[in-house]
Amino acid sequence: MKLAIVRQRYNFAGGAERFVERALESLHAQGVDVTLIARHWQGEGCGERIFCDPFYIGRTWRDSSFARAVQKLIATGRFDLVQSHERIPGCHIYRAGDGVHATWLDLAGKSFTAFSPWHRYTLAAEAAMFCHPALRAVICNSHMVKDDIARRFPETAHKLQVIYNGVDTDHFHPGLRDEYRTTLRAKVGADETVPVILFVGSGFARKGVGTLIKTLARMQNRAAEVWIVGRDRHQTRYAEQARQLGIAGRVRFFGAQTEVRPFYAAADVFCLPTLYDPLPNAALEALACGLPTVTTPTSGAAELITPGINGQISPLLDPVTLANQLDALCEPGRALSMRPAARACVEHLSPAAMAEQLVALYLRLSQTNP
């Protein structure tokens, strides 16, 4: 079987890119001949690389020119199946790792869509892809995404399949606490008893950093700190928000990290009050490390949370409720007692299990006439 996986560009901190790298390794081990089609890629992995990097100015031209280049490759027929992680009409399989763009715009209240060429292009490409006769399957990484696509594009309902992201539970595990916690806390000057609420992610507006900072200011626990790991061009704006709320000394920004495990180890709770996130890898990694996790109903990770057992589900844009939940989790011994349940809820989500489900899908599609 000759499979092509399409992802336009690589960002070492990006969840989709980490998914692709894990998938490439696991699929190669399963004997699938995998080729990666990308504009730029700096990751490791197995298989052939094809780089499509046509000239562009601006992100609309960037996405449309890459899509046209990929469509030309699809037309050659050299691949049995082409799985795209971008919205490209004509792909055989689409992995909806970014969810539904129309839903994101609705949740974010993006009223300027009509004036944005990129948003208009993305909405049109998304609709054309879901309606294209070549599309044979859509991989959804959560039931939230599956239900959303079925609601907006009912003609795709029979093509939707949920395959959760895999998380390397050997790499991310509760034992990291003993390995890194004391060292990292000493390095940054945080007392061993200080409750640390960790956020990992890029795109602070979408993932709720502003809400998390407001929440910290409302918490009864005045010792708790928020540690933010991730890159955002507007970081100074959030630092200023913390300063104005009088909690600048309790909000630490660490930027993007190639090695995030010490931060999971040093933290007590993981919090991702996101506006919209199909299934954040950071939440899976945190749970695998035994961190009770708090997220929102518009995050696919909420499907793994049993409130009060391995975390909490907080209403969207509600710092009052979130503050109460985090205060409870910061009580002595509370988060520690939830660590086994946090770990247990993701133990079945190995990269190997994910690859087995993907290969089964590819085999079924290859044996069925389009």
Buried (B, 14 or more C-beta within 10 A) or exposed (E): BBBBBBBBBBBEBBBBBBBBBBBBBBBBEBEBBBBBBBBEBEBEBBBEEBEBEEEBEEEBBBBBBBBEBBBEBBEEEEBBBBBBBBBBBBBBBBBBBBBBBBBBBEBEEEEEBEEBEBBEBBBEBBBBBBEBEBBBBBBBBBBBBBBBBBEBBEEBEEBBBBBBBBBBBEEBBBEBBEEBBEEBBEEEEBEEEBBBBBBBBBBBBBBBBBBBBBBBBBBEBEEBBBBBBBBBEEBEEBBEBBEEBEBBEBBBBBEBBEEBBBBBBBBBBBBBBBBBBBBBBBBBBBBBBBBBBBBBEBBBBBBBBEEEBBBBBBEBBBBEBBBBBBBBBBEEEBBEEBBEBBBEBBEEBBBBBBBBBBBEBBEEBBEEEE
